[in-house]
Amino acid sequence: MRDLVRAGAAGGVLMCGLAGMAAPAQAPGFAALKGLERGQWQLREASGTSRAICLGDPVSLFQQRHRGIECSRLVLENGPSRATVSYTCPGAGRGRTTITVETPRLVRIQSQGLEEGAPFDLDIEARKIGTCAAGN
């Protein structure tokens, strides 16, 4: 029982610590994301849809369908090459995302959840393609 309480308390501390993550300096809290290179990244979904982002804080990769929304997060896995987060966005939905780091310039993102009541299932390859344009 004591171990269960300790595990719950550790999860609560991690969840609270993640809620305010915004600066790239805080990303090292995730062992897998620590070495990711900052800059221009191409995100390509299995469906063929792609978009480019200027990646500053790798933690932002967890919320592909709830970008820019304040959500609570719970860390489920924090390994050297893989991290999994479950998140809830009040009034907007929820998701569970696993990021697998293959190299500092290539990651796989798998995310499932609900966005405004509709289910989503994403399989994304994210690859660094260069530096960010000025002003991004």
Disulfide bonds with the S-S distance in Angstrom:
Cys54-Cys132 1.95
Cys71-Cys89 1.92
